[in-house]
Amino acid sequence: MKEIEELESFVGSKIAEIEADERYHYASASVFSNALLALIQTEMRAKISAYKSVLEKIKEIKGANNA
């Protein structure tokens, strides 16, 4: 169970790291006006989505272990 908690902490810190980046909070960039920023923002959104999926699975596992 310790490994799951470590993973949860790691994933949470990665989400916080992305959310702390000011580019994440900029208005969505267009590939026509700022292609680099658009790619960075797309990557950030994709990572946040993946990390949140992992957190959901961790909660599911923790719930099953507590039952």
DOSEZA-256680 format. One record per residue: residue number from 1; y, x negated, z negated of N, C-alpha, C in turn. Coordinates in Angstrom, 3 decimals, padded with zeros to 6 digits. Each point is the difference from the previous one (the first is absolute). Layout:
N
(NUM (Y X Z) (Y X Z) (Y X Z))
...
END
This chain:
67
(1 (-001.190 -000.821 000.000) (001.190 000.821 000.000) (001.260 -000.869 000.000))
(2 (-000.116 -001.197 -000.552) (001.148 -000.910 -000.038) (000.466 -000.339 001.416))
(3 (-000.952 -000.175 000.914) (000.340 -000.332 001.375) (000.798 001.119 000.649))
(4 (-000.384 001.240 -000.295) (000.704 001.162 000.554) (001.436 000.035 -000.514))
(5 (000.177 -000.275 -001.278) (001.345 -000.013 -000.574) (000.841 -001.129 000.581))
(6 (-000.622 -001.152 000.234) (000.710 -001.119 000.630) (000.411 000.360 001.425))
(7 (-000.903 000.650 000.723) (000.298 000.422 001.363) (001.139 001.023 000.001))
(8 (-000.053 000.931 -000.928) (001.054 001.012 -000.102) (001.354 -000.656 -000.275))
(9 (000.018 -000.966 -000.870) (001.227 -000.723 -000.317) (000.506 -000.781 001.217))
(10 (-000.907 -000.657 000.700) (000.357 -000.766 001.192) (000.607 000.901 001.066))
(11 (-000.665 001.114 000.262) (000.479 000.928 001.023) (001.353 000.579 -000.407))
(12 (000.141 000.353 -001.259) (001.275 000.515 -000.489) (001.125 -001.009 000.170))
(13 (-000.299 -001.261 -000.243) (001.036 -001.031 000.150) (000.362 -000.216 001.463))
(14 (-000.967 000.141 000.883) (000.282 -000.130 001.431) (000.888 001.148 000.488))
(15 (-000.265 001.208 -000.486) (000.844 001.143 000.352) (001.417 -000.232 -000.519))
(16 (000.115 -000.438 -001.237) (001.318 -000.262 -000.594) (000.739 -001.086 000.778))
(17 (-000.731 -000.998 000.449) (000.601 -001.092 000.774) (000.616 000.524 001.303))
(18 (-000.730 000.870 000.675) (000.509 000.574 001.248) (001.188 000.910 -000.289))
(19 (-000.123 000.839 -001.015) (001.078 000.927 -000.330) (001.257 -000.726 -000.474))
(20 (-000.134 -001.211 -000.497) (001.151 -000.776 -000.447) (000.756 -000.634 001.172))
(21 (-000.646 -000.066 001.146) (000.631 -000.578 001.188) (000.999 001.017 000.558))
(22 (001.248 -000.404 000.138) (001.038 000.939 000.433) (-000.258 000.547 001.404))
(23 (-000.702 -000.754 000.838) (-000.284 000.473 001.369) (-000.857 001.253 -000.007))
(24 (-000.803 000.167 -001.048) (-000.855 001.186 -000.116) (000.847 001.265 -000.136))
(25 (001.191 -000.137 -000.573) (000.851 001.153 -000.279) (001.061 000.237 001.069))
(26 (000.089 -000.891 000.978) (000.936 000.219 001.111) (-000.449 001.217 000.796))
(27 (000.944 000.592 000.720) (-000.365 001.056 000.944) (-000.996 -000.590 000.996))
(28 (-000.916 000.824 000.453) (-001.016 -000.492 000.939) (000.648 -000.593 001.245))
(29 (-000.383 -001.211 000.295) (000.550 -000.700 001.166) (-000.747 000.427 001.260))
(30 (000.679 -000.114 001.100) (-000.580 000.294 001.305) (-000.373 -001.318 000.677))
(31 (-001.074 000.018 000.741) (-000.386 -001.214 000.721) (001.034 -000.351 001.070))
(32 (000.813 000.968 000.384) (001.019 -000.255 001.012) (001.257 -000.635 -000.595))
(33 (000.285 000.311 -001.264) (001.217 -000.544 -000.611) (-000.285 -001.220 -000.876))
(34 (-001.174 -000.026 -000.647) (-000.340 -001.125 -000.880) (-001.521 -000.083 -000.108))
(35 (-000.596 -000.581 001.009) (-001.460 -000.040 000.102) (-000.653 -000.712 -001.185))
(36 (000.580 -001.105 -000.429) (-000.598 -000.751 -001.109) (-000.028 000.834 -001.276))
(37 (001.120 000.636 -000.323) (000.044 000.841 -001.197) (-000.955 001.179 000.128))
(38 (-000.095 000.575 001.186) (-000.911 001.121 000.220) (-001.447 -000.429 -000.268))
(39 (-000.362 -001.179 000.462) (-001.359 -000.506 -000.227) (-000.242 -000.267 -001.488))
(40 (000.984 -000.585 -000.657) (-000.130 -000.293 -001.430) (-000.154 001.294 -000.789))
(41 (000.838 000.988 000.308) (-000.076 001.280 -000.715) (-001.328 000.700 000.263))
(42 (-000.480 -000.072 001.222) (-001.294 000.613 000.326) (-001.114 -000.666 -000.793))
(43 (000.049 -001.324 -000.075) (-001.003 -000.731 -000.783) (000.074 000.391 -001.480))
(44 (001.216 000.094 -000.528) (000.170 000.366 -001.408) (-000.564 001.394 -000.276))
(45 (000.319 000.951 000.875) (-000.509 001.371 -000.190) (-001.525 000.033 000.081))
(46 (-000.556 -000.772 000.928) (-001.460 -000.044 000.147) (-000.653 -000.602 -001.240))
(47 (000.587 -001.080 -000.525) (-000.556 -000.624 -001.201) (000.086 000.941 -001.201))
(48 (001.146 000.664 -000.168) (000.159 000.945 -001.112) (-001.062 001.089 000.105))
(49 (-000.204 000.515 001.196) (-001.004 001.044 000.212) (-001.397 -000.500 -000.365))
(50 (-000.339 -001.191 000.434) (-001.313 -000.575 -000.306) (-000.153 -000.242 -001.496))
(51 (001.037 -000.559 -000.628) (-000.062 -000.251 -001.445) (-000.148 001.300 -000.784))
(52 (000.696 001.043 000.429) (-000.115 001.284 -000.697) (-001.404 000.581 000.149))
(53 (-000.613 -000.212 001.154) (-001.380 000.450 000.193) (-000.943 -000.741 -000.942))
(54 (000.239 -001.289 -000.158) (-000.818 -000.791 -000.917) (000.199 000.492 -001.432))
(55 (001.248 000.282 -000.387) (000.257 000.516 -001.351) (-000.695 001.334 -000.241))
(56 (-000.007 000.865 001.015) (-000.701 001.277 -000.127) (-001.490 -000.231 -000.241))
(57 (-000.580 -000.930 000.731) (-001.422 -000.309 -000.165) (-000.274 -000.584 -001.381))
(58 (000.898 -000.850 -000.480) (-000.155 -000.577 -001.349) (000.018 001.110 -001.035))
(59 (000.924 000.938 000.127) (000.063 001.114 -000.947) (-001.277 000.835 000.055))
(60 (-000.521 000.174 001.191) (-001.248 000.737 000.186) (-001.155 -000.718 -000.721))
(61 (-000.073 -001.306 000.180) (-001.055 -000.798 -000.636) (000.146 000.033 -001.522))
(62 (001.236 -000.167 -000.468) (000.241 000.015 -001.439) (-000.361 001.359 -000.592))
(63 (000.308 001.070 000.729) (-000.350 001.341 -000.457) (-001.505 000.205 -000.080))
(64 (-000.722 -000.542 001.008) (-001.458 000.119 000.011) (-000.626 -000.802 -001.145))
(65 (000.607 -001.139 -000.303) (-000.534 -000.840 -001.099) (000.291 000.603 -001.370))
(66 (001.060 000.775 -000.103) (000.353 000.625 -001.276) (-000.735 001.309 -000.234))
(67 (-000.609 000.528 001.047) (-000.697 001.292 -000.124) (-001.374 -000.145 -000.618))
END
